[in-house]
Amino acid sequence: MAAQEHPARRWVKRALLVTLVSAIAAFVFRNALLGKPVDVYQAVRTDLVQTIVASGRIMTPQRISIGSEVTGRVAGIPVAEGQKVTRGDVLIELQSRDERAALAQAHAAVAQAEAKLRQVRELGLPASEQSLLQAEAQAVQARRQYERNVELRDKGFVSAAALDDAKRNLDVAESQLRAARLQVKSNSPAGSDFALAQTALAQARASVGAAQAHLDETVIRAPANGVLIGRSVEPGNVVQPGKELMALAPEGETQVVVQIDEKNLAQLRIGQKALGSADAYPRERFAAELAYINPGVDALRGSVEVKLRVADPPAYLRQDMTASVDIEVARRAGAVVVPADAVRGIASGSPWVLAVAGGRTERRPVTLGLRGDGRVEITQGVAPGDVVVPGTNVLVKPGERVRAVVKDGA
């Protein structure tokens, strides 16, 4: 014979069953009266920024390849890879004994030419002027002697031979006078001797310039301010013209080069602000500005190349780093905003929302404005304070009685 259940236990079971049935009945009654609870977003009025997001590469000014113009052996390298240098800093020194000797010889030739020019100016010209004075005096004396002999011959006091000697002396004196005048002219600043001395000095100075240039070629200097990013030479190496010895990343404008979908082209304007971040430093942000829009479209990718200027690049940016940018293309103050996933049918061109009004859901067409940061502006169809059902909730249909439970999202 089976044992009978204790009366107290039966009473407990009955009480639990009554409580459960009462709870279910209350839940069904509340849902029937007030509607089933549904999470909703509430439209709010706030500022909205629309951005275009794109990825690309960091571009610094093109690297400069540094090499030697002459063949030589490396004597010293006073800089290290990764060092920041200034334009004119010595990067590589080649052995220069022959070039220094040639320069010294050229300087000696200049000194000799300068001495020759001083000799012409300080000695040659005064000496020739004195010779001219003597030649003039001798010519005057010879002419007087000849004229006196002519008078004496007419009177029969001298012979024809004596007159011929006087004439010959006059001719010699006048010839010497002409030579003295030519010598003075030659030694004067406009004369040929002076010009030859000046030409010799100019040639000597040109030789100094050539020798100095050859010496300068043995010292390789930084062509611009920047950072040495590569080095393939060591002291003692013999270098040849045309071979890269160092690579320099010059200072200059840093840019972010990105590809923008051509459908966004109409929204881009030169000067638009942006925020960028390098993939290697995702928590760091830097300011950028749209500086260039390629006039052509890449037909294969359907994109447009855009360059953004980074006015104050952070130290961690490197050539060819992968980076992302958010380009601010529009801004609206006091826009009516809902989360983007609350709008349905965006791709169809006839967007709508499932709004809750009077405890029931209703399909409501909307007009969209700006879109940005997971939110969208509603210009018509929704007012601040209205609530809408997320588009991810496909179980709720238009016309159902619901009880809105506002969730954070806008």
TADAWO-V476452 format. One record per pair of residues at least 4 apart in sequence whose ideal C-beta (glycine too) atoms are under 6 Angstrom apart, sorted by the first residue. I is the first residue (numbers start at 0). J is the second residue. D is the distance in whole Angstrom. If there is no record, write none. Layout:
# TADAWO-V476452
I | J | D
I | J | D
This chain:
# TADAWO-V476452
4 | 8 | 6
4 | 9 | 5
29 | 33 | 5
30 | 35 | 5
33 | 402 | 5
34 | 358 | 5
34 | 400 | 4
34 | 401 | 4
34 | 402 | 4
35 | 401 | 6
36 | 402 | 5
36 | 404 | 5
37 | 388 | 6
37 | 395 | 6
37 | 401 | 4
38 | 404 | 5
38 | 406 | 5
39 | 355 | 6
39 | 386 | 4
39 | 388 | 6
39 | 403 | 4
39 | 405 | 6
40 | 337 | 5
40 | 338 | 5
40 | 341 | 5
40 | 387 | 5
40 | 408 | 5
40 | 409 | 6
41 | 386 | 5
41 | 405 | 5
42 | 335 | 6
42 | 337 | 5
42 | 381 | 5
42 | 383 | 6
42 | 385 | 5
43 | 336 | 6
43 | 409 | 5
44 | 333 | 5
44 | 335 | 6
44 | 383 | 5
45 | 336 | 5
46 | 332 | 5
47 | 331 | 5
47 | 334 | 4
47 | 336 | 5
47 | 369 | 5
47 | 371 | 6
47 | 376 | 5
48 | 327 | 6
48 | 330 | 5
48 | 371 | 5
49 | 328 | 5
49 | 329 | 4
49 | 369 | 4
49 | 370 | 6
49 | 371 | 4
50 | 325 | 4
50 | 326 | 6
50 | 327 | 5
50 | 371 | 5
51 | 263 | 5
51 | 326 | 5
51 | 328 | 6
52 | 325 | 5
53 | 257 | 4
53 | 259 | 5
53 | 324 | 6
54 | 323 | 5
55 | 255 | 6
55 | 256 | 5
55 | 257 | 3
56 | 256 | 5
56 | 319 | 5
57 | 316 | 5
57 | 320 | 4
57 | 322 | 5
58 | 254 | 5
58 | 256 | 5
59 | 248 | 6
59 | 253 | 5
59 | 318 | 5
60 | 249 | 5
60 | 251 | 3
62 | 246 | 5
62 | 248 | 5
63 | 247 | 4
63 | 249 | 6
64 | 243 | 5
65 | 244 | 6
65 | 245 | 4
65 | 247 | 6
66 | 242 | 6
66 | 243 | 5
66 | 244 | 5
67 | 238 | 5
67 | 240 | 6
68 | 216 | 5
68 | 240 | 6
69 | 216 | 5
70 | 239 | 6
71 | 93 | 4
71 | 94 | 6
71 | 217 | 6
72 | 94 | 5
72 | 237 | 5
73 | 234 | 5
73 | 236 | 5
74 | 92 | 5
74 | 93 | 6
74 | 94 | 5
75 | 92 | 4
75 | 234 | 6
76 | 91 | 6
76 | 234 | 6
77 | 89 | 6
78 | 82 | 5
78 | 90 | 5
80 | 227 | 5
80 | 230 | 5
82 | 227 | 5
83 | 226 | 5
84 | 88 | 4
84 | 221 | 4
85 | 224 | 5
86 | 221 | 6
86 | 223 | 5
86 | 224 | 5
87 | 220 | 5
88 | 221 | 5
89 | 218 | 6
89 | 220 | 6
90 | 219 | 5
90 | 221 | 6
90 | 245 | 6
91 | 219 | 4
92 | 218 | 6
93 | 217 | 4
95 | 99 | 5
95 | 214 | 6
95 | 217 | 4
98 | 213 | 5
98 | 214 | 4
98 | 217 | 6
101 | 210 | 5
102 | 210 | 4
102 | 211 | 6
102 | 214 | 5
105 | 206 | 4
105 | 207 | 4
105 | 210 | 4
106 | 207 | 6
108 | 203 | 4
109 | 203 | 4
109 | 204 | 6
109 | 207 | 6
112 | 199 | 5
112 | 200 | 4
112 | 203 | 4
113 | 200 | 6
115 | 196 | 5
116 | 196 | 4
116 | 200 | 5
117 | 121 | 5
118 | 122 | 5
119 | 123 | 4
119 | 186 | 6
119 | 192 | 6
119 | 193 | 5
119 | 196 | 5
122 | 126 | 6
123 | 186 | 4
124 | 186 | 4
127 | 182 | 4
127 | 183 | 5
127 | 186 | 5
128 | 183 | 6
130 | 179 | 5
131 | 179 | 4
131 | 183 | 5
134 | 175 | 5
134 | 176 | 4
134 | 179 | 4
135 | 176 | 6
137 | 172 | 5
138 | 172 | 4
138 | 173 | 5
138 | 176 | 4
141 | 168 | 5
141 | 169 | 4
141 | 172 | 4
142 | 169 | 6
144 | 165 | 5
145 | 165 | 4
145 | 166 | 6
145 | 169 | 4
148 | 157 | 5
148 | 161 | 6
148 | 162 | 5
148 | 165 | 4
151 | 156 | 4
151 | 157 | 4
152 | 157 | 5
152 | 162 | 5
157 | 161 | 4
184 | 190 | 5
185 | 190 | 4
185 | 191 | 5
185 | 192 | 4
186 | 190 | 6
186 | 192 | 5
188 | 193 | 5
223 | 249 | 4
224 | 250 | 5
225 | 247 | 5
225 | 248 | 5
225 | 249 | 4
225 | 250 | 5
226 | 248 | 5
227 | 245 | 6
227 | 247 | 6
228 | 246 | 5
228 | 248 | 5
229 | 246 | 3
230 | 245 | 5
232 | 236 | 5
232 | 244 | 4
252 | 308 | 6
253 | 309 | 4
253 | 312 | 4
254 | 306 | 5
254 | 308 | 6
255 | 275 | 5
255 | 287 | 6
255 | 307 | 5
255 | 322 | 5
255 | 324 | 6
256 | 306 | 5
257 | 305 | 5
257 | 324 | 6
258 | 302 | 4
259 | 263 | 5
259 | 303 | 5
259 | 305 | 5
260 | 302 | 6
261 | 296 | 5
261 | 301 | 5
261 | 303 | 6
264 | 303 | 5
266 | 328 | 4
267 | 292 | 6
269 | 289 | 6
271 | 289 | 4
271 | 326 | 6
271 | 327 | 6
272 | 327 | 5
273 | 287 | 4
273 | 307 | 6
273 | 324 | 5
273 | 326 | 4
274 | 284 | 5
274 | 325 | 5
275 | 285 | 5
275 | 287 | 5
275 | 322 | 5
275 | 324 | 4
276 | 281 | 6
276 | 284 | 5
276 | 323 | 6
277 | 320 | 5
277 | 322 | 5
278 | 321 | 4
280 | 315 | 6
285 | 313 | 5
287 | 307 | 4
287 | 309 | 5
288 | 308 | 5
289 | 307 | 5
290 | 306 | 5
290 | 308 | 4
291 | 306 | 4
292 | 305 | 6
293 | 303 | 6
293 | 304 | 4
296 | 303 | 6
297 | 302 | 5
307 | 324 | 6
312 | 316 | 5
329 | 369 | 5
331 | 369 | 5
334 | 376 | 4
335 | 377 | 5
335 | 383 | 6
336 | 374 | 5
336 | 376 | 6
336 | 409 | 5
337 | 341 | 5
337 | 387 | 6
337 | 409 | 5
338 | 374 | 6
338 | 408 | 4
338 | 409 | 6
339 | 373 | 5
339 | 375 | 5
340 | 389 | 6
340 | 390 | 5
341 | 352 | 6
341 | 387 | 5
341 | 389 | 6
342 | 350 | 5
342 | 352 | 6
342 | 375 | 6
343 | 351 | 6
343 | 390 | 5
344 | 349 | 6
344 | 350 | 5
344 | 351 | 6
345 | 350 | 5
350 | 365 | 5
350 | 367 | 6
351 | 362 | 6
351 | 364 | 5
352 | 363 | 5
352 | 365 | 6
352 | 387 | 4
353 | 360 | 5
353 | 388 | 4
354 | 361 | 6
354 | 363 | 5
354 | 385 | 6
354 | 387 | 5
355 | 360 | 6
355 | 386 | 5
355 | 401 | 6
355 | 403 | 5
356 | 361 | 6
358 | 400 | 6
359 | 400 | 5
360 | 395 | 6
360 | 397 | 5
360 | 399 | 5
360 | 401 | 6
361 | 397 | 6
362 | 397 | 4
363 | 380 | 5
364 | 380 | 6
365 | 377 | 5
365 | 380 | 3
365 | 381 | 6
366 | 378 | 5
366 | 379 | 4
367 | 375 | 6
368 | 376 | 3
368 | 378 | 5
369 | 376 | 5
370 | 375 | 5
377 | 381 | 4
381 | 385 | 5
386 | 403 | 5
388 | 392 | 5
388 | 395 | 5
395 | 399 | 6
